[in-house]
Amino acid sequence: MIEINLLPPQYRSVERTPLPVFMSLIVGIVLVAGALGALGLVIEAKRQAEEQRGNLTAERDRKKAEAAVVDQLEAEIREAQGRVNTLLNIAESKIYWAMKLEQLVRILPPHVWLDSIVVSQKQGGGELRLVANARGTGFNRLAELKQALRGDTNFFYHFDGIEAPTINIVQAPKGYAEPEYLNFPTIVLPLKRFDAGTGR
């Protein structure tokens, strides 16, 4: 049988979506929107993490390059310091004998004179050997001579001591002011040994 609704449209009953279906639709939309929002957050977090990783990687590479430059500079400094130490060692151990002998003559006591001067210098050592004489016969003359040599820092800097084991009393020839004088046949001043790289 066919039913015909003759009521005007405004009075007709309207067909509506069943409430369970409508609620399911709303819940589905909310879940999809939430999933999309969560997906957006995950994507943004991933982008930020990748950006931070890139920055940290770049900083690590930059610091590594700077560390390599610092290591190279330190190596160059060590090499340069080694050359400086070598030059200082050479300068410390090299003696300008003309100046040294001039200092020796200048600091000799007035009652002392020299018969001979022998210089020997080689790698790692050497000596200055003197044969000297002094007016009078008092043994304090040798102490005065040693004190004069040691007392001049510029002269004595390169030497390691004074060895004078022998003293002779010599009969003076005619014409001398005194009948006898002292002779020091073996006055030895050993050179200091300078260690490479330290100058000492």
C-alpha positions as CSV (number, residue, x, y, z in Angstrom):
1,M,0.0,0.0,0.0
2,I,1.2,3.4,-0.9
3,E,1.1,6.2,1.8
4,I,1.0,9.8,0.8
5,N,1.8,12.5,3.2
6,L,-0.5,15.4,2.4
7,L,0.7,17.6,5.2
8,P,2.4,20.8,4.3
9,P,6.3,20.5,4.3
10,Q,6.6,22.6,7.5
11,Y,4.4,20.1,9.3
12,R,6.0,17.0,8.1
13,S,8.4,15.0,10.4
14,V,12.1,15.4,9.4
15,E,14.3,12.3,9.1
16,R,17.3,12.7,11.5
17,T,20.6,10.7,11.9
18,P,20.3,8.3,14.7
19,L,22.1,9.5,17.9
20,P,24.5,6.6,18.2
21,V,25.6,7.1,14.6
22,F,26.0,10.8,15.2
23,M,28.0,10.3,18.3
24,S,30.2,7.8,16.6
25,L,30.8,10.3,13.8
26,I,31.7,13.1,16.3
27,V,34.1,10.7,18.2
28,G,35.7,9.7,14.9
29,I,36.3,13.3,13.9
30,V,37.8,14.1,17.3
31,L,40.1,11.1,17.1
32,V,41.2,11.9,13.6
33,A,41.8,15.6,14.5
34,G,43.8,14.5,17.6
35,A,45.9,12.1,15.6
36,L,46.6,14.7,13.0
37,G,47.6,17.2,15.8
38,A,49.8,14.6,17.4
39,L,51.4,13.8,14.1
40,G,52.1,17.5,13.6
41,L,53.7,17.7,17.0
42,V,55.8,14.6,16.3
43,I,56.9,16.1,12.9
44,E,57.8,19.4,14.5
45,A,59.7,17.7,17.3
46,K,61.6,15.7,14.7
47,R,62.4,18.8,12.7
48,Q,63.7,20.6,15.9
49,A,65.8,17.5,16.9
50,E,67.3,17.3,13.4
51,E,68.0,21.0,13.4
52,Q,69.6,20.8,16.9
53,R,71.6,17.8,15.8
54,G,72.9,19.7,12.7
55,N,73.9,22.7,14.9
56,L,75.7,20.4,17.4
57,T,77.4,18.5,14.6
58,A,78.6,21.8,13.1
59,E,79.8,23.0,16.4
60,R,81.6,19.7,17.0
61,D,83.3,19.9,13.6
62,R,84.2,23.6,14.3
63,K,85.7,22.8,17.7
64,K,87.5,19.8,16.2
65,A,89.0,22.1,13.6
66,E,90.0,24.6,16.2
67,A,91.5,21.9,18.3
68,A,93.6,20.8,15.3
69,V,94.8,24.4,14.9
70,V,95.7,24.6,18.6
71,D,97.6,21.3,18.4
72,Q,99.5,22.6,15.4
73,L,100.3,25.9,17.1
74,E,101.5,24.1,20.2
75,A,103.7,21.8,18.1
76,E,105.1,24.9,16.3
77,I,105.7,26.6,19.7
78,R,107.5,23.5,21.0
79,E,109.7,23.3,17.9
80,A,110.5,27.1,18.1
81,Q,111.3,26.8,21.8
82,G,113.6,23.9,21.0
83,R,115.4,26.1,18.5
84,V,115.6,28.9,21.0
85,N,117.0,26.6,23.7
86,T,119.6,25.4,21.2
87,L,120.6,28.9,20.3
88,L,120.7,29.9,24.0
89,N,122.8,26.8,24.7
90,I,125.3,27.8,22.0
91,A,125.3,31.4,23.2
92,E,125.9,30.3,26.8
93,S,128.6,27.9,26.0
94,K,130.4,30.0,23.4
95,I,133.2,32.1,25.0
96,Y,134.6,35.1,23.3
97,W,138.2,34.6,24.4
98,A,139.5,38.0,23.3
99,M,137.0,39.7,25.7
100,K,137.7,37.0,28.4
101,L,141.5,37.6,28.3
102,E,141.0,41.4,28.4
103,Q,138.9,40.9,31.5
104,L,141.6,38.7,33.0
105,V,144.3,41.2,32.5
106,R,142.1,44.0,33.9
107,I,141.3,42.1,37.2
108,L,144.8,40.8,37.9
109,P,146.2,42.2,41.2
110,P,149.1,44.7,40.6
111,H,151.7,42.3,42.2
112,V,150.8,39.4,39.8
113,W,152.1,38.8,36.3
114,L,151.6,36.0,33.8
115,D,154.2,33.9,32.0
116,S,151.7,32.0,29.8
117,I,148.1,31.5,29.0
118,V,146.7,28.3,27.3
119,V,143.1,28.0,26.2
120,S,141.5,24.7,25.3
121,Q,137.8,24.3,24.5
122,K,136.0,21.4,23.0
123,Q,132.5,19.9,22.9
124,G,131.3,19.6,26.5
125,G,134.4,21.0,28.3
126,G,137.7,22.8,28.2
127,E,139.9,24.9,30.5
128,L,141.9,28.1,30.9
129,R,145.5,27.2,32.1
130,L,147.7,30.0,33.5
131,V,151.3,30.2,34.7
132,A,151.5,33.1,37.0
133,N,153.9,34.8,39.4
134,A,153.5,37.2,42.3
135,R,155.8,39.5,44.2
136,G,156.8,38.6,47.7
137,T,156.7,35.2,49.4
138,G,153.5,35.3,51.4
139,F,151.1,32.5,50.4
140,N,148.2,35.0,50.8
141,R,149.2,36.2,47.3
142,L,147.5,33.1,45.8
143,A,144.3,33.7,47.9
144,E,144.2,37.3,46.7
145,L,144.6,36.1,43.1
146,K,141.8,33.6,43.5
147,Q,139.6,36.2,45.1
148,A,140.2,38.6,42.2
149,L,139.3,35.9,39.6
150,R,136.2,34.8,41.5
151,G,135.1,38.3,42.4
152,D,134.5,39.4,38.8
153,T,131.2,37.9,37.8
154,N,131.6,38.7,34.1
155,F,135.0,36.9,33.9
156,F,134.2,33.9,36.2
157,Y,130.7,33.1,34.8
158,H,131.9,30.4,32.4
159,F,134.3,28.7,34.8
160,D,133.6,26.0,37.4
161,G,136.4,26.7,39.9
162,I,140.1,27.4,40.3
163,E,142.7,24.7,40.7
164,A,146.2,25.8,41.9
165,P,147.8,22.9,43.7
166,T,151.4,24.0,43.4
167,I,153.3,27.1,44.7
168,N,157.0,27.6,44.2
169,I,159.4,30.1,45.8
170,V,161.8,31.2,43.1
171,Q,165.1,33.0,43.5
172,A,164.8,36.3,41.6
173,P,167.4,37.3,39.1
174,K,169.6,40.3,39.6
175,G,167.7,43.6,39.1
176,Y,164.5,42.4,40.8
177,A,163.2,44.6,43.7
178,E,162.9,41.5,45.9
179,P,165.3,38.5,46.2
180,E,162.5,36.0,45.9
181,Y,159.0,35.7,44.4
182,L,156.2,33.2,44.1
183,N,155.5,31.1,41.0
184,F,152.2,29.3,40.4
185,P,153.0,26.9,37.6
186,T,149.5,25.3,37.3
187,I,146.5,27.5,37.7
188,V,143.6,25.8,36.0
189,L,140.1,27.2,35.5
190,P,137.8,24.4,34.1
191,L,135.0,25.5,31.9
192,K,131.4,24.8,33.0
193,R,129.4,22.1,31.2
194,F,126.3,23.5,29.7
195,D,123.4,21.1,29.3
196,A,121.6,21.2,25.9
197,G,118.2,22.9,26.0
198,T,118.7,24.5,29.4
199,G,121.8,26.6,29.1
200,R,123.0,25.4,32.5
